[in-house]
Amino acid sequence: MVTAQTPVVAAIVLVSFGILGWGFFRAKGFGKLGILAWLQSVVLMVPWLLFFGLFAAGIYVNLAGILLLIVVSTTIYIAIGRKLRELGQDAILRQKANQRIASETSSESSSSDLESSTSETSTSGQRNSELQPEIIPIPEEDLNAIKGIFGIDTFFSTQTIAYQEGAIFRGNIRGEPEVVHERLTANLKKSLGDKYRLFLVENTDGKPVVIILPSRNEPRSMTLAQKIFGVILFFATIATSMEAAGILLSFDFFASPERYQETLTIAGGIIAILISHEIGHWFFARRYDVRLSLPYFIPAVQIGSFGSITRFESILPSRKVLFDIALAGPATSGIVSLVLLIVGFLLSQQGSYFELPNQFFQGSILVGTLAKVILGSALESPLVGVHPLVIIGWLGLVITALNLMPAGQLDGGRIVQAIYGRKTAQRTTIVTLIVLGLVSLGNPLAIYWAIVILFLQRDLERPSLNEITEPDDARAALGLLALFLMITTLIPLAPALAGSLGIGS
């Protein structure tokens, strides 16, 4: 057994040290701040690498140990993040201040020239009004009011450029982006009410710019026809959940609908998990005063449902809000599913209602690990008796994991967009679709999900009002943890490793 496991353990060690070494090589060029940032990655990776390394070596960490690893790694990650900000904030602020002073020296002189030129133009009866065609989309009165919201202590505007039905204001930000955005938004609302929306985003050169757009461009609410279609999809999902339950019970529900009572437990569990997912989204959306559309549930015969498509009917205030709402759904359904799975394992015994081949537990690293930790030697039997809650929890984890894939407007794609920005989210969407295309060669379920993403969910969310301020370290840690659990749920155990651990034959 030791010989069979040695290559696996060696591979884990080599890949781990390779990733950590490459990260250190990149980080050391940034001095102490770079090393601290690298340590954050180490703290986040090491506990999980340790857990799976020990697992591959045949050493099982119990549930208390797993929870302790999660809590300790997250706590240290946040502590290092705070230390990183304490050490780096002054240096960053000094660097930005020097850059702004240098740029403002030239921009203020050009701005004064522009103001004197504008003054001469107005005195001569606006003879050169054609010199500023870019401000035509916004009425002159509104434009003057908008210009009045800026100040030397918030955002010093140096240039106005036409953009769609609004305008872009280039300049220099004077303070923390979140505080500046709040003050500018309050000033805009005080001057013009809800007529316009103010976006604070990064320009192509990496500098903050302000974009003003009419509020009539906000997302529209669902029409009556769309709501009716959503209700139809919900009932279709109930039907496919019953069919999935029937398949697990070895009969076709659509061919024998009179046996519907046999499917109610599993189908009801699937629907409950789907609803808990939406409740998580809805709770945080209501907390931030964000409107959500009704969910479009996606029926799937194989597992009951792929989850749902939920649209934002409000412009989001910040990337932090995008993260919280996106994570709330899978966090709720994932916790519910995990609890059901663990309770089901604890209640399982030989002769239970369901008896699954032991190879069945090779289908997921996470589920196989938990099964080995809780059921132990029972997995060595050809048939393993499990409680129905195991099936419900497992299906719930799969549905949650599919929605955590980092693509487009899936929850995982929204999480990546919130933490890392739009460019990274676009790249992960492409990579996810490629991976699904490759996996679909051996698993038809992957091609169905890839088609759903490609035609319905591939686009990113529109920018939030404050696109510059990133989520804090705690949110970043939770997001990475969610993506990690997604991977461990969907990726199966290698047959050789599973066999050496007594999972399957």
Buried (B, 14 or more C-beta within 10 A) or exposed (E): EEEEBEEBBEEBEEEBEEBBEEBBEEBEEEEEBBEBBBBBBBBBBBBBBBBBBBBBBBEBBEEEBBEEBBEEBBEBBBEBBEEBBEBBEEEEEEEEEEEBEEBBEEBBEEBEEBEEEBEEBEEEEEEEEEEBEBBEBBEEEBBEBBBEBBBEEBBBBBBBEBBEEBBBBBBBBBEEBBEBBBBBBEBBBEBBEEBBBBBBBBEEEEBBBBBBBBEEBBEEEBEEEBEEBBEEBBEBBBBBBBBBBBBBBEBEBEEEEEBBEBBEBBBBBBBBBBBBBBBBBBBBBEEBEBBBBBBBBBBBBBBBBBBBBBBBBBBBBBBBBBBBBBBBBBBBBBBBBBEBBBBBBEEBEEEBEBBBEBBBBBBBBBBBBBBBBBBEEBBEBEEBBBBBBBBBBBBBBBBBBBBBBBBBBBBBBBBBBBBBBBEEBBEBBEEBBEBBEEBBEEEEBBBBBBEBBBEBBBEBBBBBBBBBBBBBBBBBBBBBBBBBBBEBBBBBBEEEBBBBBBBBE
